[in-house]
Structures are given as C-alpha cells and as structure tokens.
Amino acid sequence: MSAPAKRRRPPVDRDVTSPYRGVHWCSSKQLWRAEIEVNGTRHRLGRHESMSAAAEAYDAAAVKFCVPERCNFDPHRHHGDAP
C-alpha cells in the first residue's frame, strides 16, 4: 500500500529558488525551467532534470543573444575558447 513516488522533489521546500540567473523550479512538471529575457522578449529555454543543466541552457542563450555578462558561468566555455 505504497503511494506512487513523485518523479523528483525540489531540494528545499515549496518556494524553491535557484542561485542561478534565469533558473526556476517548475512545480507542475517537477523540473527546473530556464528562460532569458532579451530586449523585452522572453525566450523559454526548456525544462531540465538538474538546476545546473538549466543554468547551462541559460548561459548558452546569453552567449547566443550577445549578453555574456549575464552568464552564470564562464561565457567562453560555450565558444570553445576556454582550455
């Protein structure tokens, strides 16, 4: 008589926040959501299994939209410039 387990649980409580820019917990899908806003337009970058994968998606978009100063990590890692 065990209840079906949830697919994933947020790491904290209900009001989960991420330390990464552009990354939010999607409670309805139980996944991390990434999105970026550039010039007033919101670009949804998908849902991801991990918070860090969502942050990587955000960073790739920041580089693509020429706003690397908004990256969570080193922006050069998306260009192949970093060793």
Secondary structure, DSSP 8 states (H G I E B T S, - for coil): ------S---SSSSS---SSTTEEEETTTTEEEEEEEETTEEEEEEEESSHHHHHHHHHHHHHHTT-GGG-SS-GGGGTT---
